Amino acid sequence: MRQILFTFLALAFAAVKAHAGEPGEPVPLTLEQALQTALSENASVRVADLEIQRTGYARKGTYAALFPQIDGSGSYQRTIKKQVMYMDFDMSKMMGGGASDASAGDTGTASKASDGIEVGRWNTWSAGVSASMPLVNAQLWKSLKISDQDVELAVEKARASRLETVTQVKKAYYTVLLAKEACNVYKSVYDNAVENLELTQKKFNAQRASELDLTRAKTAVANAVPNVYEAANNVEISLWQLKAVMGVALDSNIDVAGVLTDYADRMLTEAVPDADLSGNSTLRQLGIQSQQLADAVRVQQYANIPSLALAFNYSLNAMTNDFNFSEYRWSPYSFVGLSLNIPIFAGGKRTNSVKAARLQAEELDIQRENTERQLQIAIRQYVGTMDTAIKSYASAGSAVETATKAYNIARQAYDVGRSTLTDLNDAQLALTQSRLGVCQAIYSYLSAKSDLEGTIGADFTDNNARNE
């Protein structure tokens, strides 16, 4: 029977290594190392960092509105049909000569005047430079403040991504530890089932046990095998999930360091974090958005304030009938001036825009209040789960001691024939449940604590820096 156990375990570990895809022993990672890796490799964190850079560039682009805007221009026009100019006076009087000459040429002159005079030339060239700069524009200045808040919001969203990543990595890490503990428990159950089968086989050969007991012992071994397979598969799946949230390749040959019971003392000695929502990223983002909407209301109000701008223009123009550039006569034209814009009437557009912005700000205030209420409920749930887990751990620990003692007694009693295999299996089941109960209590505490720290905004990076 020992050979059966060794053969099964060898196959199980071979399957795990085949999934890993890399030879050699896996590299154990502590929780801190896993977190540091995730904060540099996780996809959401990297995207959030790029978003900060994007909003930074957008802010610089907004500030460019304060500087002079300089543009160059150039154009060429080819006249297809020239304009015709008509004059309402007698062209003959503008010319010299006697009355008879005027009388003789009266008809011809009138005819020419009625045809009009073509003006302009066939080619028109122009080139120039223009510049403008706002001098007084309250609406623009307030818009610049909103662009600063966009960067601040992007930074807070990046912090939220980090907090979420830290929470996911912690819970995934603890899930691997729980899966490994469960796997060890089911392997222990399998070992006990094999030992019981060997003992029952000896007793059956000595005619001290019935065939029914032998069949039950074989059934117990057979039932333990799928549990071990499933537990080993859960370990592998939980490792994949950990690698995914860390942002590393799924075929990376890594493992978690330590065991779940290493965190048991922390449960009993650590104080529950204060339920302070000042560090909650969601509320911080809503606070920044509230400031943006308040400034947006002012932006709409400032649309009623006059604005003043400075303008400059310099251009060169040439009109010719040929393409002899060296003989062109370029005529310069330039001006500098101030442009004052006084809003008077826009059909109520500005007033309605102010009202809409105020309503949007009120909506956000309601959303913020409701979000804070939901977060308070979540915090109470996490604290309650942690308190329940501590109590469950104490009870499960006592149950393990009692179940272990009961199993040893049942094993000895079965060995001497004072109890049945059914009693021994019942004791084994109770021991298994109590051991799993201890692991589940520790995991529930750690998982709830991770959610609580993520909710209150306990930044892993900040805490790590303070500890150093």
C-alpha positions in Angstrom: 0.0 0.0 0.0 2.9 2.4 0.6 3.9 1.8 -3.0 0.5 2.9 -4.1 0.9 6.1 -2.2 4.3 6.9 -3.5 3.3 6.1 -7.1 0.3 8.4 -6.8 2.2 11.3 -5.3 4.9 11.0 -8.0 2.3 11.2 -10.7 0.6 14.2 -9.1 3.8 16.2 -8.8 4.9 15.2 -12.3 1.6 16.6 -13.6 2.2 19.9 -11.6 5.7 20.3 -13.1 4.3 19.5 -16.6 1.9 22.4 -16.2 4.7 24.7 -14.9 6.6 24.2 -18.1 10.0 24.9 -16.5 12.5 22.4 -15.0 13.9 22.7 -11.5 12.6 23.8 -8.2 10.1 26.7 -8.2 11.3 30.0 -6.8 9.5 30.8 -3.5 8.2 34.4 -3.2 7.2 36.2 -0.1 4.1 38.3 0.0 6.1 41.5 -0.1 8.1 40.3 -3.2 4.9 39.3 -4.9 3.4 42.8 -4.2 6.5 44.6 -5.4 6.4 42.5 -8.6 2.8 43.2 -9.2 3.2 47.0 -8.6 5.7 47.1 -11.5 4.3 44.5 -13.9 0.5 44.5 -13.4 -1.3 45.7 -16.5 -3.8 48.0 -14.8 -1.0 49.7 -12.8 1.0 50.3 -16.0 -2.0 51.7 -17.8 -2.8 54.0 -14.9 0.8 55.4 -15.0 0.5 56.0 -18.7 -2.8 57.8 -18.0 -1.0 60.2 -15.7 1.4 61.0 -18.4 -1.4 61.6 -20.9 -3.3 64.0 -18.6 0.0 65.8 -17.9 0.5 66.4 -21.6 -3.1 67.5 -21.9 -2.6 70.0 -19.1 0.5 71.4 -20.9 -1.6 71.8 -24.0 -4.3 73.7 -22.1 -1.7 76.1 -20.6 -0.5 76.8 -24.1 -3.6 78.9 -24.5 -2.0 81.6 -22.3 0.9 82.1 -24.7 0.8 83.9 -28.1 -0.6 81.8 -30.9 1.6 82.4 -34.0 0.5 81.2 -37.4 2.0 81.6 -40.8 0.0 81.7 -44.0 0.4 81.7 -47.8 -1.9 81.7 -50.7 -2.1 81.9 -54.5 -5.2 82.7 -56.5 -5.6 82.5 -60.3 -8.3 84.7 -61.6 -10.6 83.0 -64.0 -12.9 86.0 -64.8 -11.9 89.5 -63.7 -14.3 91.7 -61.9 -15.9 94.5 -64.0 -16.3 98.0 -62.7 -18.9 100.4 -64.0 -18.9 104.2 -63.6 -22.0 106.6 -63.7 -20.4 109.6 -65.5 -19.6 110.6 -69.1 -16.1 109.4 -69.9 -16.0 111.9 -72.9 -15.9 114.8 -70.5 -12.9 113.4 -68.7 -11.1 113.4 -72.1 -9.8 116.5 -74.0 -11.3 117.8 -77.3 -13.9 120.1 -78.7 -17.6 119.9 -78.7 -17.7 118.6 -82.2 -15.3 115.8 -81.4 -17.4 115.0 -78.4 -20.5 115.0 -80.5 -18.9 112.9 -83.1 -17.6 110.3 -80.7 -20.6 110.5 -78.3 -22.0 107.2 -79.4 -18.8 105.3 -79.2 -17.8 106.7 -75.8 -21.1 105.8 -74.3 -20.8 102.3 -75.6 -17.4 101.8 -74.0 -18.6 103.2 -70.7 -21.6 100.8 -70.7 -19.2 97.8 -71.1 -17.4 98.5 -67.8 -13.7 98.3 -67.0 -12.0 95.0 -65.9 -10.0 95.4 -62.7 -7.4 93.2 -61.1 -4.7 90.9 -62.4 -4.6 87.3 -63.2 -2.3 86.1 -60.4 -2.6 87.1 -56.7 0.1 86.1 -54.2 0.0 86.6 -50.5 2.1 85.5 -47.5 2.0 86.6 -43.9 2.2 85.9 -40.2 -0.5 86.5 -37.5 -0.4 86.3 -33.7 -2.9 86.5 -31.0 -2.8 86.3 -27.2 -5.6 86.5 -24.5 -5.0 89.4 -22.0 -8.1 89.1 -19.9 -10.2 85.9 -20.0 -11.6 84.7 -16.7 -13.3 81.7 -18.3 -10.0 80.5 -19.7 -8.2 80.9 -16.4 -10.8 78.8 -14.6 -10.6 76.1 -17.3 -6.8 75.8 -16.6 -7.6 75.0 -13.0 -9.9 72.2 -14.1 -7.1 70.8 -16.2 -4.9 70.7 -13.1 -7.6 68.7 -11.4 -7.7 66.3 -14.3 -4.1 65.4 -13.5 -4.9 65.1 -9.8 -7.7 62.8 -10.7 -5.5 60.6 -12.9 -3.0 60.3 -10.0 -5.7 59.2 -7.6 -7.0 56.7 -10.2 -3.5 55.3 -10.5 -3.4 55.0 -6.7 -6.7 53.2 -6.8 -5.3 50.7 -9.3 -2.4 50.1 -7.0 -4.6 49.5 -4.0 -6.8 47.2 -6.0 -3.8 45.3 -7.3 -2.4 45.0 -3.8 -5.7 43.6 -2.5 -6.0 41.1 -5.4 -2.4 39.9 -4.9 -2.9 39.5 -1.2 -6.0 37.5 -1.6 -4.5 35.4 -4.5 -1.4 34.7 -2.3 -3.6 33.6 0.6 -5.7 31.5 -1.7 -2.5 29.6 -2.8 -1.6 29.0 0.9 -5.1 27.8 1.6 -5.0 25.5 -1.3 -1.7 24.0 -0.3 -2.9 23.5 3.3 -6.0 21.8 2.0 -3.9 19.6 -0.2 -1.7 18.6 2.8 -4.9 17.8 4.7 -6.2 15.5 2.0 -2.8 13.9 1.5 -2.8 13.2 5.3 -6.3 11.7 4.9 -5.0 9.5 2.1 -2.0 8.4 4.2 -4.3 7.5 7.0 -6.6 5.6 4.7 -3.7 3.6 3.3 -2.4 2.8 6.8 -5.9 1.7 7.8 -6.2 -0.4 4.7 -2.9 -2.1 5.5 -4.0 -2.7 9.1 -7.4 -4.0 8.0 -5.8 -6.3 5.4 -3.6 -7.8 8.2 -6.6 -8.3 10.5 -8.6 -9.8 7.6 -5.7 -12.2 6.9 -5.7 -13.1 10.6 -9.5 -13.5 10.5 -9.9 -10.7 12.9 -11.7 -8.4 10.5 -14.6 -9.1 8.2 -14.7 -8.7 4.4 -17.0 -5.8 4.9 -14.4 -3.9 6.9 -11.8 -4.7 4.2 -14.1 -3.4 1.5 -14.8 -0.2 3.5 -11.1 0.3 3.9 -10.5 0.0 0.2 -13.4 2.3 -0.5 -11.9 4.9 1.9 -8.6 4.8 0.0 -10.5 5.1 -3.4 -12.5 8.1 -2.1 -9.4 9.9 -0.9 -7.7 9.7 -4.3 -10.0 12.2 -6.1 -9.8 14.7 -3.2 -6.0 14.7 -3.4 -6.1 15.2 -7.2 -8.6 18.0 -6.9 -6.6 19.6 -4.1 -3.4 19.5 -6.2 -5.3 20.9 -9.2 -6.6 23.8 -7.0 -3.0 24.6 -6.0 -2.0 24.9 -9.6 -5.1 27.0 -10.5 -4.5 29.3 -7.6 -0.9 29.8 -8.6 -2.0 30.7 -12.1 -4.4 33.3 -10.6 -1.6 34.7 -8.5 0.7 35.0 -11.6 -2.1 36.7 -13.6 -2.7 39.4 -11.0 1.1 39.8 -10.6 1.4 40.4 -14.3 4.0 37.6 -14.9 3.9 34.8 -17.4 1.7 31.9 -16.5 4.5 29.4 -17.1 6.8 31.1 -14.6 8.3 28.6 -12.1 7.4 30.4 -8.9 5.7 29.4 -5.6 4.6 31.0 -2.4 6.8 31.0 0.7 5.7 29.8 4.1 2.4 28.3 5.2 -0.9 29.6 6.1 -0.5 29.0 9.8 2.4 31.4 9.9 -0.2 34.1 9.9 -2.1 32.7 12.9 -0.2 34.7 15.5 -0.9 37.9 13.6 -4.6 37.2 13.9 -4.4 37.2 17.7 -2.0 40.1 18.1 -2.8 42.6 15.3 -5.2 45.4 16.0 -8.0 46.0 13.6 -7.3 49.0 11.4 -9.3 52.2 12.1 -12.3 52.5 10.0 -11.2 55.9 8.6 -12.4 56.6 5.1 -10.2 59.6 4.5 -7.8 57.4 2.5 -10.5 55.7 0.4 -9.7 56.2 -3.2 -13.3 56.2 -4.4 -14.3 59.0 -2.1 -11.1 60.9 -3.0 -12.0 60.7 -6.7 -15.5 61.9 -6.0 -14.1 64.8 -4.0 -11.9 65.8 -6.9 -14.8 65.5 -9.3 -16.9 67.6 -7.0 -14.3 70.3 -7.1 -14.2 70.1 -10.9 -18.0 70.5 -11.1 -17.8 73.5 -8.8 -15.2 75.1 -11.0 -17.3 74.1 -14.1 -20.2 76.1 -12.6 -17.8 79.1 -12.3 -16.6 78.6 -15.9 -20.1 78.9 -17.1 -20.7 82.0 -15.0 -17.5 83.6 -16.2 -18.8 83.3 -19.8 -20.7 86.5 -19.0 -17.5 88.4 -18.3 -16.0 90.5 -21.1 -12.7 89.2 -22.5 -9.8 91.1 -24.0 -7.3 89.8 -26.6 -4.2 91.2 -28.4 -3.9 90.6 -32.1 -1.1 91.3 -34.6 -0.9 90.6 -38.4 1.8 91.2 -41.1 1.3 90.2 -44.7 2.8 90.8 -48.2 0.7 90.9 -51.3 1.5 90.9 -55.0 -0.8 91.0 -58.1 0.7 90.2 -61.5 -0.2 88.9 -64.9 2.9 86.8 -65.4 5.2 84.5 -63.4 8.3 86.7 -63.4 8.9 86.5 -59.7 12.0 88.7 -59.7 10.0 91.7 -60.9 7.1 91.3 -58.5 6.1 94.3 -56.4 5.2 93.1 -52.9 2.9 95.4 -50.9 3.2 95.0 -47.1 0.3 95.3 -44.8 0.3 95.0 -41.0 -1.7 95.9 -37.9 -1.7 95.5 -34.2 -4.8 95.9 -32.1 -7.0 94.9 -29.1 -10.2 92.9 -29.4 -12.8 93.3 -26.7 -15.6 90.8 -26.6 -18.6 91.8 -24.4 -21.3 89.0 -24.1 -24.7 90.6 -24.3 -27.3 88.0 -25.3 -27.1 84.4 -26.3 -30.7 83.2 -26.1 -30.3 82.0 -22.5 -27.6 79.5 -23.4 -25.2 80.7 -20.7 -27.8 80.7 -18.0 -29.0 77.2 -18.8 -25.4 76.0 -18.9 -24.9 77.3 -15.3 -28.1 75.6 -14.1 -27.1 72.3 -15.7 -23.7 72.4 -14.1 -25.2 73.0 -10.7 -27.6 70.1 -11.1 -24.7 67.9 -12.1 -22.8 69.0 -8.9 -25.9 68.1 -6.8 -26.1 64.7 -8.4 -22.5 64.0 -7.5 -23.1 65.1 -3.9 -25.9 62.5 -3.6 -23.7 59.9 -5.2 -20.9 60.6 -2.8 -23.2 60.4 0.2 -24.5 57.1 -0.9 -21.0 55.7 -1.7 -19.8 56.7 1.8 -22.8 54.9 3.3 -22.1 51.7 1.3 -18.4 51.8 2.3 -19.3 52.1 5.9 -21.5 49.0 5.6 -18.6 47.2 3.8 -16.2 48.1 6.6 -18.5 46.8 9.2 -18.9 43.5 7.3 -15.1 43.1 7.0 -14.6 43.8 10.7 -17.4 41.4 11.6 -15.8 38.7 9.4 -12.4 39.2 11.0 -13.9 39.0 14.5 -15.8 35.8 13.5 -12.7 34.3 12.0 -10.7 34.9 15.2 -13.4 33.2 17.3 -13.7 30.4 14.7 -10.0 29.9 14.8 -10.0 29.5 18.5 -12.8 27.0 18.4 -11.3 25.1 15.4 -8.0 24.9 17.2 -9.6 23.2 20.2 -11.6 21.0 17.8 -8.3 19.9 16.1 -6.8 18.9 19.5 -9.9 17.0 20.4 -10.3 15.4 17.0 -6.7 14.3 16.9 -7.0 12.7 20.3 -10.2 11.0 19.3 -8.7 9.7 16.1 -5.7 8.3 18.0 -8.0 6.6 20.5 -10.2 5.2 17.7 -7.1 4.0 15.9 -5.7 2.2 18.9 -9.2 0.8 19.7 -9.6 -0.5 16.2 -6.1 -2.0 16.3 -7.0 -4.1 19.3 -10.5 -4.9 18.0 -12.5 -2.7 20.5 -14.0 -0.4 17.8 -15.1 -0.8 14.2 -13.7 0.7 11.0 -16.8 2.9 10.8 -15.8 4.5 14.2 -12.3 5.1 12.8 -13.6 6.7 9.6 -15.9 9.0 11.6 -12.9 10.1 13.7 -10.9 10.7 10.5 -13.8 12.8 9.1 -14.0 14.9 12.2 -10.3 15.5 12.2 -10.3 16.5 8.6 -13.1 18.9 9.1 -11.5 20.5 12.1 -8.1 20.9 10.3 -9.8 22.5 7.3 -11.8 24.7 9.7 -8.5 26.1 11.1 -7.2 26.9 7.6 -10.5 28.4 6.6 -10.6 30.7 9.7 -7.1 32.0 9.0 -7.9 32.6 5.3 -11.2 34.3 6.1 -9.4 36.7 8.5 -6.6 37.5 6.0 -9.0 37.9 3.1 -11.3 40.3 5.1 -8.3 42.2 6.3 -7.1 42.7 2.8 -10.5 44.0 1.7 -10.6 46.3 4.7 -7.1 47.7 4.0 -8.0 48.3 0.4 -11.2 50.1 1.4 -9.6 52.4 3.9 -6.8 53.1 1.4 -3.9 51.5 3.4 -1.3 51.9 0.6 1.2 49.1 0.6 4.0 51.3 -0.8 3.5 54.0 1.9 3.4 51.4 4.7 6.5 49.7 3.4 8.4 53.0 3.2 7.5 53.8 6.8 8.6 50.4 8.0 12.0 50.8 6.4 
